[in-house]
Amino acid sequence: MKKVLIITYYWPPGSGPGVQRFLKFSKYLREFAWEPVILTVDNGSYPSIDQSLEQDIPNALHVYRSQSFEPFRWYNLLKGKTSKNASVGAIGLQSRSFFQRLALYIRANFFIPDARVGWNRFAIKKARTIFKEHDIDAIISTGPPHSSHLIADALKRIYKKPWIADLRDPWTTVFYNAYFPRTESAKKKDKQLEDLVLKNADSVSVVSQGMHDEFSDRANGISLIYNGFDDADFKGLKKVKNDKFTIAYVGNFKPNQNAVLVWECLKELGDKNAQFKSDLNISLTGNIDSSVVNSLQENGLKEHLSIEGFAAHHTAVQRMLDASLLLFVIPVSERNHLIITGKLFEYLATG
């Protein structure tokens, strides 16, 4: 069986779509005659923790962890982040104080391509151990963080192995870059790194047709591999019926996803139909921005609102199943046609 080294910053006990994609790949790759070997970070800066995901790691899987220099932690302290679950995508929208603006400027111009770049030299050192202990046939890197691709680029040059760069989000055109006060030199450097990866990788895989179109004429080869769902996550689960009409959203809810028109429509329906108003329940699971909560309250929906907070993945899946209607909101941004989140496929799996 051939072996593939998978370089991924996000790995259990971290959670979220960045973890799910290659956690599931590693679970099933052996069925396609490839044995994965994982290179990840030790004690990473994860937006959220889900210890239950560690149960999904195959028993025989080799997982190597390296230390990392994490300027992102200092950045969070300087920024004055109030929630450990705040995401990069919401940074620009939340930065208002002097220290927040300063932190944002530092993040945008000194951490290129991203704030996880301090992991790279440690990861390359750990990879040398992996290549000594395993006969690696190929390399896969996944980003964001896109600095992971720079690790793979270095290893390809050293060991002459074929390399696939997997992009789960756009790089220089990702929507939250619009909120970063980047200098022209920082933008140029980031674009050079993106071009380097697309040029040097033997192939590129992406998660949406929009990303495929964006990179197809710049990559040596490109494949569209959508995110998906794991049937095993739904095995044994049954929908729990209740008397409420439950509209559920599962995942981080950022300011640029605030579904104001939906809230206004729900208010209007409730004003016209007392039974609908009585039955309505709005369930939000995840890190919910205060602007979303404020909009719901302004539309008189506070008494119908249940904010569940972060939940383990199996609990989140159960809440998807139990919902009467699932809410899916793409962030408002200039290039949001590039976005297809992993949540969509699990929503579809609920039937």
C-alpha angles and dihedrals in degrees: 000000000000120000128225125194110221115200110200129156092196113070136135132324080040114079141203135073092306088064099039099059098061096028086063093041090054090049094058107025092095088066086065094049096260124119112207124217114194127218112189142146129276113234095353127190098260123179089224140000128231112175091184091072090069087073088067094060109104112246095234095046116122109225119184121191127194131192120254140205101234114197086165089077091055089046091055092051092050092045090052094231110195098195127050086210097058111126132222090242091066097046099098094045093053100043112105111128123079092253092048091051090047092049091049091051091051092048092049099047109027103037101065124200088001146325094270094066090105087075095064104084092045091048092051090051091050090047090060088061090049093052090051093052099038136042096234115198101181143006131226124187123187129200158238102084082059090192084081088072090059089058090053092046090055092047092049090055091049100042102024094228125149113262134205117197110206115202115195092176134020116272118214092008098050110135098244092059085078088070095049115097093221124174118231090251091054091049090049093050092049092049090050090054091048090051090047093055094045090049099045101039113094089220140358128216123199137183104226140042090238091058090045090056092046096053104028097096093045102046128078089231132349136201130189110222110172122210113252145171135270115237088210090066089063098041112122094006120125131189112259109219122216137168095252128092097233122199106193133193119187121193140032112331109205129191092254089057096054104138096211095160090053091052091049091051092049090051091050092048090049092050090053099039119042093189092054090049091050093049098044120114123171111199118192118187119187139027102337118194116232091237089064092050091047091052091052091049092048088057093052095252099121094106090054095049126104115183106194100179123210115345134189112261096254090052091049090052091051090052090052089054093048095051123104090208131012119217117218119185127180114208115259105248141130094258102031091130085082092063126095110156125211089238091073094065094049089048089054091048091062089070 
